[in-house]
Every structure is written in C-alpha cells, then in structure tokens.
Amino acid sequence: MEERRLGRTGTNVGVVGFGAWQIGAAWGHVSEDDGRAALRAAVDEGVTFVDTADVYGDGRSERLVGELLKERPELTVATKMGRRAAQDPANYNPDNFRAWNDRSRANLGVDTIDLVQLHCPPPAVYSTDAVFDDLDAMVEEGRMRAYGVSVETCDEALAAIARPNVATVQIILNAFRHKPLERVLPEARAAGVGIIARVPLASGLLSGRYTAQTTFAEDDHRTFNRSGAAFDVGETFSGIDFETGLAAAERVRGLVPEGMTMVQFALRWILDQPGVSTVIPGARGADQARGNAAAASFAPLSDEAHAAVREIYDEKIRPRVHHRW
C-alpha cells in the first residue's frame, strides 16, 4: 500500500487506515470477534495505521487494538482523549490528561502511545497555551511520541495547525464535506501537519447501501444523533439530512467506474486531495475491511469525476452545510 508522511510525527503510514469507532460502540452491535476479524483483515491488506479513542465502547476499542498490537507491534496507533469528561475547558488540565493517558496506555498495553489526539475539545481549549505546554511535557515524559487534535470545524483546524508542535489534525472530509479543501488542507501542507480524514463515507451514505426504507439500531448514532442530541450533528451523515444524502449518493453512484465499488470511489476521492495523509474508514467485519483497504490500489480519479463530484456538492450539499463547519 502507498504510504505518506503522517505530518510532524515523522512516521510514514498507509494511505488507508482503520477507524476503530465501529468496533467500540454506537454503530449497532458489533461482536468482539467481528471487531478482531476486521482489524486483522485490514492489517493483512496493508493497513499500518489504526485510530481509536478512549470513549469508543468506554475502552473496548482500545483493548481490541491493544490485542492486535501485541502481535503487530510495528503498527502506528493513535488514540484520543477528552470526551469521557464533561466538555468544560477546566477539565483539560494536567491531572486529567495523565489519568486519561494512563488508562489508554493500559488499554493498549503500551508504555508510549504513538499519537494522542484531543478529542474535539471545547473551542476555548485551542487558545489555552497551558494545554499545549502540558502536551509537550507529556511527550517529554515518554507518555506519547506526538500529539494532535481531532476537530469539528475548519476554524478549529486552523487554530490547531498554528500550534508549533501539533503533529496532526483529524477532520471530517468526504465527497459531502468540501470546506476543508479551501484553507485547512493547504495550510496543513505548508506547516507540515498531517491530515487524518474521518467520516469518509458520511456515516455510510457514500456506501450506496441505504434507501429511504433503511433503519438503524437504537444504539446506532445514525438513530440517536440525527439532530445532534448526543454529540455534534456533523458527525452523523456529515450533518446532512438523510433524504438529501440519499439523493446525492445516488448521483455519485453514477460516477463509479466499472470494477470499483462506491465505497472505494469515495475513499479514492479523499486520497486524491493534496495534503491528506491517511483516511480512516471503519469496518464491522473482515470483508468490509478488505474492501476499504483495496481503495488504495486504484489510480487517481479522472478530472471529470472530480468535477462531477464538485457539481453534486455545489448543488445538493453546499447550501445546507458548507457554512456550518
């Protein structure tokens, strides 16, 4: 698999990674055995980067990733911290950071975590020098090799990029979320900051598998977070209402070349964007993980395909969400 530099970490990773939210929680039932199978299948197909968080299944995802790390210590693993506590900037303090980090290191079974990301922190955190000074101290203590920020908005991404030791920014980027292309990706490239693209399939809309009759489990965020009741609504279907997303996805389906799945087309679209280090689709099982990883083997999409995706976005999506994130 093609590898790219993961920003200021100095590490090269496969362009398709593995997002481990689905094997933790909030995507309906995924058994631990299915989660393990998905992880192993992804790694067998060349995936070298795994992204998890302490809040995914309250540590279940980290523990499953930690099991794999014992077998494949060469993998680069990122986790996130901060969303298990009330979203009060005062909670982003040295004692909490170390407690959160201790728990993640125990779950992952490592002394030093490759990359620790603040998990969509409150906006005030980005302007708090003490937060980043303490993250620097934790790197010096050997708790983590590098740190980054997972963000909700482009403004937050730009604030993080401006911090001299932020190694990576994780942001929603997909065929239904174009705003990061305007400033975030160019400024990240100029600063040497890695871009980790999350929610690459708009919570499955860009898989082409859903219809107006599709329903989701009660414990699936696509049921309980459609209006943002649990966390930022932009994380679910990229903030697009389901009906609009279905209509736009149907138009994207018509662009997919023969021999390529719609999922692979959507992932390849992201990989074609200058500045992207890696994309982190999730998977509920081994077959899905293999299909995701295969997206890296395709050549870049044609200029005509990119122009057509842009036209769909401008017509169907831009008026609804572009101003928000």
Summary of the structure (lengths in Angstrom):
residues: 325
radius of gyration: 18.3
end to end distance: 31.3
largest distance: 54.0
contacts: 1168
relative contact order: 0.15
helix: 47%
strand: 15%
